Structures are given as C-alpha cells and as structure tokens.
Amino acid sequence: MPKSSVEAAIKGAKAKAGTQQTYEARGPGGCMFLIEVLTDNNTRSHQEIKYLINKYGGALCDGARHNFNRKGVVVAQGAGVSSERALELAIEAGAEDVLETEDEDEKPLLKFICDMTALKNVRTSLEELGLNTVSADLEFVSHTPTALPEAQLDTASTLLEALNDCPDVVRVWDNIQAQS
C-alpha cells in the first residue's frame, strides 16, 4: 500500500470525531440486548445493527435498558478459590455478589459485582486479600434474565457473534440465560 494512502487514512481518522451510541434491541425469544457502538457514521452503523437484528428475528426497541443496572464488575482469577471462599472475599471487599465464570481458555474466573461508586475500593480490597484481578469496569448487569430454549439460544448466540463481528460495535450486553 502506498505511503500516501496510509497517511491520508490516518489524517482522515484524526479529522473525524467518533460518536458513541447505545442501541437497545429485543432478540429471539424476547431476550434483550444493549449494543454499545463507537462510529464515525451513525447512519451506516444504525443500518448495519438494524439489519443484523432483523435478520435473526429481533427488533430495535426502546425500554431494553430497564432490564439492566449499571454496576461495577471486578474480574479476578478463580483458580484454587472455592465458592465459599469467593463469597467471603466478596463480603470482605464490599461487593454485592460474586459469579463464577470461565474465560476463553476455560480457566475459572470470579466476577465481583458492586456499586459503581465502590468499584475502585472493591478492586483494591480484593488485591489486598491476595486475588489477582484481571479487569475492573462498569458494565450493564441484567436483573431480569430471560431463559431461552435450545433453538432460540442458538439463534441468539449467532446474533451475538454477528454483532460482535461488526467493526463499530464496542460491546454487547444481554440478559440471556440457558434453560435448564
């Protein structure tokens, strides 16, 4: 690629200010999505998000945000930590809840959920208690999970992958819970 093309692309990117949007959507089976987007072209991003959601049986809608609370989430390595110990650590650190999850490599992780204002204190407390924290961030945490049957779960999973593959999509939150 010619040097002038690269320089022109960099100059163009610096000149255009990106805007942040959060789209609310209803997916297959009534599950809800919050889609955070950072874009330089709102119309293109809106059309792309709308197309993907409609393709997989959903719709853009208002009110999805009411199914989520903005919370602080501290993620820590969970290897060698029992459920009881994780709960004790959560109480000592001032977290409201602790969830056990896995990362992409199937290594155990602990998600400590806390109030937004207590995020820094909880992270510091957990580190002082000997846990290795991986990340600390503000997230939308669902307070009304939606249980989906297997067929709708597969469709919703495909939709999530498609949304995450969008270049403008920063993050997608959902309230999906696998039906037992």
SEMI-575268 format. One line per 2 residues: their letters; for each residue x, y, z of N, C-alpha, C. Coordinates in Angstrom, 2 decimals, decimal comma. Atoms other than C-alpha are relative to their C-alpha. Example, Ala and Ser with C-alpha at 12.3 -4.5 7.8 and 13.67 -1.06 7.14 Angstrom:
REM SEMI-575268
as) 0,89 -1,19 0,00 12,30 -4,50 7,80 0,90 1,20 0,00; -0,82 -1,19 -0,06 13,67 -1,06 7,14 -0,77 1,09 0,73
REM end
This chain:
REM SEMI-575268
mp) 0,86 -1,18 0,00 0,00 0,00 0,00 0,90 1,23 0,00; -0,83 -1,21 0,07 1,41 3,42 -0,91 -0,03 0,79 1,31
ks) -0,13 -0,79 -1,22 2,64 5,63 1,92 -1,02 1,14 0,04; 0,95 -1,12 0,05 0,39 8,49 0,77 -1,41 -0,45 0,39
sv) 1,33 0,52 -0,36 -2,73 6,29 1,13 -0,11 -0,21 1,51; -0,01 0,23 -1,45 -1,77 5,31 4,68 -0,09 1,33 0,73
ea) 0,01 -1,31 -0,64 -1,07 8,94 5,63 -1,35 0,68 -0,15; 1,32 -0,59 0,24 -4,38 10,07 4,08 -1,05 -0,64 0,92
ai) 0,94 0,69 -0,87 -6,28 7,41 6,06 0,18 0,44 1,45; -0,27 -0,44 -1,37 -4,58 8,45 9,31 -0,49 1,43 0,20
kg) 0,44 -1,38 -0,09 -5,26 12,13 8,61 -1,53 0,08 0,04; 1,46 0,02 0,02 -8,91 11,37 7,82 -0,58 -0,49 1,30
ak) 0,48 0,53 -1,28 -9,33 9,36 11,01 0,15 1,02 1,12; -0,21 -1,03 -1,02 -7,90 12,19 13,10 -1,00 1,14 -0,15
ak) 0,91 -1,12 0,26 -10,20 14,75 11,45 -1,44 -0,31 0,43; 1,38 0,38 -0,33 -13,43 12,82 12,09 -0,09 -0,41 1,47
ag) 0,22 0,38 -1,39 -14,63 12,64 15,65 -1,03 -1,12 0,04; 0,96 1,09 -0,13 -16,34 9,39 16,57 -1,06 0,34 1,03
tq) 1,07 -0,18 -0,96 -19,63 9,33 18,39 -0,37 -1,35 0,60; 0,38 1,22 -0,70 -20,80 6,81 20,92 -1,52 -0,08 0,08
qt) 1,44 0,24 -0,05 -24,29 5,32 20,76 -0,24 -1,30 0,77; 0,43 1,26 -0,59 -26,10 2,65 22,74 -1,36 -0,34 -0,57
ye) 1,26 0,45 0,59 -28,77 0,75 20,86 -0,64 -1,03 0,92; 0,76 0,95 -0,79 -31,49 -1,20 22,63 -0,76 -0,89 -0,97
ar) 0,65 0,92 0,92 -32,86 -4,32 20,98 -0,62 -1,17 0,74; 0,62 1,22 -0,48 -35,12 -7,29 21,56 0,40 -1,09 -0,99
gp) -0,48 1,08 0,85 -33,77 -10,57 20,25 -0,97 -1,17 -0,02; 0,85 1,19 0,06 -35,13 -14,08 19,67 -0,48 -0,41 1,39
gg) 0,54 0,46 -1,27 -37,41 -15,32 22,44 -0,23 1,09 1,02; 0,23 -1,10 -0,92 -37,76 -11,86 23,97 1,21 0,41 0,82
cm) -1,20 -0,42 -0,72 -34,17 -11,57 25,19 0,34 1,44 -0,38; -0,32 -1,42 0,21 -32,77 -8,04 25,45 1,50 0,19 -0,20
fl) -1,39 -0,34 0,27 -29,55 -6,54 24,13 0,22 1,49 0,18; -0,49 -1,37 0,03 -27,70 -3,32 24,81 1,28 -0,05 -0,83
ie) -1,11 0,04 0,94 -25,25 -2,60 21,99 0,70 1,34 0,02; -0,79 -1,23 -0,06 -22,53 -0,01 22,54 0,81 0,11 -1,29
vl) -0,62 -0,22 1,29 -21,22 1,48 19,31 0,83 1,27 0,04; -0,83 -1,18 0,19 -18,39 3,89 18,54 0,22 0,13 -1,50
td) 0,01 -0,10 1,45 -18,67 5,20 14,99 0,27 1,41 -0,49; -0,16 -1,29 0,66 -17,83 7,99 12,61 -1,16 0,24 -0,97
nn) 1,13 -0,11 0,90 -21,01 7,36 10,59 -1,22 -0,66 0,66; 1,15 0,52 -0,75 -24,21 7,00 12,64 -0,99 -0,74 -0,89
tr) 0,98 0,61 0,89 -26,42 6,16 9,67 0,44 -1,41 -0,40; -0,51 1,31 0,40 -24,21 3,30 8,48 -0,09 -0,99 1,15
sh) 0,02 0,88 -1,16 -23,90 1,84 11,98 -1,43 -0,41 0,36; 1,40 0,28 -0,32 -27,63 2,11 12,65 -0,58 -1,02 -0,98
qe) 0,53 0,91 1,00 -28,49 0,37 9,38 0,60 -1,41 0,15; -0,66 1,30 -0,15 -25,94 -2,40 9,96 -0,54 -0,75 1,21
ik) 0,53 0,62 -1,22 -27,15 -3,07 13,53 -1,45 -0,45 -0,24; 1,40 0,31 0,26 -30,80 -2,96 12,42 -0,14 -1,21 -0,92
yl) 0,04 1,12 0,94 -30,14 -5,35 9,52 0,30 -1,33 0,72; -0,37 1,23 -0,70 -28,41 -7,93 11,75 -1,08 -0,45 0,98
in) 1,02 0,36 -0,99 -31,05 -7,80 14,46 -1,25 -0,52 -0,69; 1,17 0,47 0,74 -33,90 -8,13 11,95 0,25 -1,36 -0,64
ky) -0,36 1,26 0,66 -32,08 -10,98 10,15 -0,16 -1,19 0,95; 0,07 1,10 -0,97 -32,04 -13,06 13,34 -1,26 0,07 0,87
gg) 1,29 0,06 -0,67 -35,63 -12,40 14,41 -0,17 0,96 1,15; 0,13 -0,98 -1,06 -35,20 -9,36 16,64 -0,46 1,34 -0,54
al) 0,40 -1,35 0,42 -36,02 -5,65 16,51 0,64 1,02 0,94; -0,43 -1,11 -0,85 -34,61 -2,37 17,73 -1,22 0,46 0,79
cd) 1,14 -0,40 -0,82 -36,78 -1,19 20,61 0,47 0,93 1,12; -0,28 -0,81 -1,18 -36,95 1,25 23,48 -0,38 -0,82 1,22
ga) 0,37 0,65 -1,25 -37,05 0,06 27,06 0,87 -1,17 0,40; -0,86 1,13 -0,37 -34,43 -2,70 26,95 0,94 0,38 1,14
rh) -0,92 -0,47 -1,04 -32,21 -0,59 29,19 -0,58 -0,19 1,41; 0,64 0,16 -1,32 -34,75 -1,01 32,01 0,21 -1,40 0,57
nf) -0,29 1,35 -0,47 -33,75 -4,69 32,24 1,43 -0,14 0,52; -1,39 0,03 -0,41 -30,19 -3,75 33,19 0,28 1,09 1,03
nr) -0,51 -1,00 -0,93 -28,43 -1,92 36,02 1,46 0,22 -0,31; -1,42 -0,31 0,19 -25,10 -0,17 35,62 0,73 -0,33 1,30
kg) -0,71 0,47 -1,19 -22,72 -1,88 38,04 1,50 -0,03 -0,27; -1,43 0,22 0,09 -19,03 -2,13 38,75 0,25 -1,50 0,02
vv) -0,31 1,42 0,05 -17,57 -5,52 37,84 1,52 -0,17 0,04; -1,43 0,31 -0,13 -14,15 -6,72 39,01 0,16 -1,48 -0,32
va) -0,25 1,38 0,39 -12,90 -9,88 37,32 1,34 -0,42 0,56; -1,23 0,52 -0,62 -10,31 -11,96 39,18 0,19 -1,47 -0,37
qg) -0,28 1,41 0,26 -8,60 -15,28 38,59 -0,59 -0,84 1,11; 0,70 0,80 -0,99 -10,55 -18,01 40,32 0,62 -1,35 0,28
ag) -0,64 1,30 -0,21 -8,10 -20,92 40,28 0,31 -0,21 1,48; -0,29 0,33 -1,38 -7,95 -22,57 43,69 -0,85 0,71 1,02
vs) 0,88 -0,71 -0,93 -10,74 -20,45 45,21 -1,36 -0,70 0,01; 1,29 0,68 -0,12 -13,81 -22,32 46,49 -1,13 1,03 -0,04
se) 1,18 -0,87 0,02 -17,33 -20,92 46,22 -0,18 0,73 1,32; 0,16 -0,59 -1,33 -17,46 -20,33 49,95 1,03 1,11 0,23
ra) -1,08 -1,00 -0,17 -14,11 -18,50 49,97 -0,28 1,22 -0,88; 0,33 -1,11 0,89 -15,22 -16,39 46,98 -1,06 0,89 0,61
le) 1,06 -0,76 -0,65 -18,34 -15,35 48,87 0,55 0,78 1,19; -0,64 -0,70 -1,11 -16,26 -14,50 51,95 0,81 1,20 -0,49
la) -0,78 -1,09 0,56 -13,92 -12,40 49,81 -0,90 1,14 -0,48; 0,94 -1,02 0,46 -16,89 -10,59 48,26 -0,52 0,83 1,15
ie) 0,52 -0,71 -1,18 -18,28 -9,72 51,68 1,08 0,90 0,59; -1,10 -0,79 -0,56 -14,88 -8,56 52,96 0,35 1,20 -0,87
ag) -0,38 -1,08 0,91 -14,25 -6,44 49,85 -1,11 1,02 -0,19; 1,11 -0,92 0,17 -17,70 -4,83 49,88 -0,77 -0,19 -1,28
ae) 0,74 0,30 1,22 -19,05 -6,47 46,72 -1,41 -0,48 0,34; 1,38 0,41 -0,22 -22,77 -7,17 46,34 -0,21 -1,48 -0,32
dv) 0,20 1,37 0,47 -22,43 -10,53 44,56 1,28 -0,49 -0,64; -1,13 0,59 0,70 -19,90 -12,92 43,07 -0,54 -1,11 -0,90
le) 0,40 1,01 0,97 -20,37 -15,07 39,96 1,22 -0,77 -0,46; -1,09 0,82 0,51 -18,21 -17,95 38,81 -0,20 -0,19 -1,50
te) 0,05 0,15 1,45 -17,42 -17,97 35,08 1,32 -0,59 -0,48; -1,23 0,47 0,61 -14,73 -19,14 32,67 0,39 0,94 -1,12
de) -0,45 -0,79 1,14 -12,57 -17,34 30,13 0,04 -0,88 -1,25; -0,03 0,73 1,27 -11,93 -18,42 26,53 0,79 -1,30 0,11
de) -0,83 1,19 -0,18 -9,32 -20,95 27,70 -0,56 -0,93 1,07; 0,70 0,78 -1,02 -11,82 -22,42 30,20 0,69 0,03 1,36
kp) -0,59 -0,20 -1,32 -9,84 -21,09 33,16 -1,04 0,69 0,88; 1,03 -0,58 -0,87 -12,00 -20,21 36,18 0,25 1,49 0,30
ll) -0,03 -1,42 -0,34 -12,80 -16,54 36,77 -1,09 0,29 1,02; 1,00 -0,48 -0,95 -14,67 -14,77 39,55 -0,37 1,42 -0,37
kf) 0,48 -1,35 0,30 -16,83 -11,74 38,76 -0,64 0,56 1,27; 0,52 -0,66 -1,19 -17,37 -9,50 41,77 -0,81 1,21 -0,46
ic) 0,90 -1,08 0,43 -20,37 -7,20 41,21 -0,20 0,94 1,17; 0,11 -1,00 -1,06 -20,54 -3,96 43,17 -0,66 1,26 -0,54
dm) 0,52 -1,30 0,39 -21,99 -0,47 43,13 1,07 0,74 -0,81; -0,95 -0,73 0,85 -20,42 1,84 40,55 1,00 0,81 0,81
ta) -0,87 -0,87 -0,80 -19,02 4,14 43,22 1,01 -0,77 0,83; -0,89 0,81 -0,83 -17,36 1,25 45,08 1,00 -0,81 -0,82
lk) -0,84 0,82 0,88 -15,50 -0,19 42,07 1,47 0,02 0,39; -1,42 -0,11 -0,33 -12,06 1,13 42,97 0,30 -0,63 1,36
nv) -0,21 0,56 -1,34 -12,40 0,19 46,65 -0,07 -1,52 0,00; 0,14 1,46 0,07 -13,56 -3,35 45,83 1,23 -0,61 -0,67
rt) -1,18 0,53 0,70 -10,70 -3,88 43,37 1,24 0,05 0,92; -1,14 -0,14 -0,91 -8,13 -2,58 45,86 -0,09 -1,03 1,14
sl) 0,19 0,95 -1,09 -9,59 -4,72 48,67 0,29 -1,42 -0,45; -0,23 1,35 0,50 -9,54 -7,87 46,54 1,49 -0,25 -0,24
ee) -1,44 0,15 0,21 -5,91 -7,26 45,58 0,73 -0,13 1,33; -0,61 0,10 -1,33 -5,01 -6,73 49,25 -0,28 -1,35 0,65
lg) 0,35 1,31 -0,55 -6,77 -10,01 50,09 0,68 -1,14 -0,76; -0,80 1,01 0,69 -4,48 -11,81 47,64 -0,52 -0,49 -1,33
ln) 0,51 0,42 1,31 -6,57 -12,15 44,48 0,67 0,79 -1,12; -0,54 -0,67 1,19 -5,09 -11,36 41,07 -1,16 0,48 -0,85
tv) 1,10 -0,54 0,80 -7,57 -9,04 39,37 0,42 0,09 -1,45; -0,24 -0,02 1,44 -7,82 -9,29 35,61 -0,48 1,32 -0,59
sa) 0,54 -1,25 0,50 -10,02 -6,26 34,97 -1,02 0,57 0,99; 1,05 -0,67 -0,78 -12,36 -3,74 36,57 -0,65 1,00 -0,94
dl) 0,69 -0,82 0,99 -15,01 -1,98 34,52 -1,44 0,23 0,44; 1,43 -0,22 -0,19 -18,51 -0,53 34,55 -0,73 -0,78 -1,09
ef) 0,75 0,82 0,95 -20,97 -2,91 32,91 -1,49 0,11 0,29; 1,44 0,14 -0,21 -24,68 -3,34 32,41 -0,25 -1,44 0,43
vs) 0,28 1,33 -0,54 -25,78 -6,29 34,56 -1,50 -0,19 -0,02; 1,43 0,28 0,10 -29,16 -7,86 33,86 -0,59 -0,34 1,36
ht) 0,71 0,38 -1,22 -31,63 -8,02 36,72 -1,25 -0,79 -0,32; 1,12 0,83 0,42 -34,28 -9,87 34,68 0,47 -0,95 -1,10
pt) -0,48 0,93 1,03 -32,67 -12,86 32,92 -1,15 -0,67 -0,75; 0,99 0,66 0,84 -34,57 -14,47 30,06 0,51 -1,40 -0,34
al) -0,36 1,38 0,30 -34,46 -18,26 29,79 -0,44 -0,32 -1,42; 0,31 0,33 1,38 -34,30 -19,44 26,19 0,14 -1,50 -0,24
pe) -0,17 1,40 0,39 -34,92 -22,92 24,78 1,16 -0,13 -0,99; -1,20 0,26 0,79 -32,10 -24,52 22,77 -0,01 0,66 -1,38
aq) 0,06 -0,56 1,37 -33,28 -23,40 19,29 0,18 1,52 0,02; -0,13 -1,46 -0,09 -33,67 -19,75 20,30 1,35 0,40 0,57
ld) -1,33 -0,25 -0,55 -30,43 -19,93 22,29 1,05 -0,02 -1,11; -0,92 0,08 1,13 -28,58 -20,96 19,12 -0,12 1,24 -0,89
ta) 0,22 -1,19 0,82 -30,15 -18,11 17,13 0,55 1,24 0,69; -0,50 -1,15 -0,76 -29,35 -15,59 19,87 1,52 0,00 0,04
st) -1,45 0,12 -0,01 -25,78 -16,88 20,04 0,59 0,44 -1,34; -0,44 -0,40 1,34 -25,40 -16,44 16,27 -0,12 1,52 -0,16
ll) 0,18 -1,45 0,05 -26,79 -12,90 16,57 1,08 0,71 0,80; -1,07 -0,59 -0,81 -24,33 -12,10 19,37 1,33 -0,02 -0,73
ea) -1,25 0,09 0,76 -21,43 -13,33 17,24 0,01 1,00 -1,14; 0,08 -0,93 1,13 -22,62 -11,29 14,25 0,16 1,44 0,48
ln) -0,13 -1,36 -0,53 -22,96 -8,14 16,39 1,43 0,28 0,44; -1,38 -0,19 -0,45 -19,52 -8,64 17,94 0,98 0,08 -1,17
dc) -0,86 -0,07 1,17 -18,05 -9,03 14,44 -0,12 1,35 -0,72; 0,15 -1,33 0,60 -19,33 -5,55 13,46 1,18 0,87 0,41
pd) -1,17 -0,81 -0,36 -16,37 -3,16 13,29 -0,30 1,16 0,94; 0,34 -1,15 -0,85 -18,22 -0,32 15,06 -0,48 -0,39 1,39
vv) 0,53 0,45 -1,29 -19,58 -2,43 17,93 1,14 -0,15 1,00; -0,99 0,06 -1,06 -17,59 -1,96 21,12 -0,32 -1,14 0,96
rv) 0,39 0,96 -1,01 -19,58 -4,18 23,46 -1,48 -0,31 -0,13; 1,40 0,41 0,01 -22,85 -6,13 23,64 -0,31 -0,65 1,35
wd) 0,47 0,60 -1,24 -24,68 -6,92 26,87 -1,34 -0,67 -0,28; 1,26 0,70 0,21 -27,56 -9,40 27,05 -0,53 -0,51 1,33
ni) 0,60 0,58 -1,21 -29,95 -10,95 29,57 -0,35 -1,46 -0,23; 0,29 1,39 0,36 -29,83 -14,48 28,15 0,47 -0,95 1,08
qa) -0,33 1,05 -0,95 -29,91 -17,45 30,48 -0,41 -1,32 -0,66; 0,30 1,30 0,60 -29,72 -21,03 29,19 -1,07 -0,71 0,84
qs) 1,07 0,69 -0,70 -32,82 -23,03 30,03 0,50 -1,36 0,46; -0,52 1,26 -0,56 -32,04 -25,98 32,31 -0,89 -1,15 -0,36
REM end
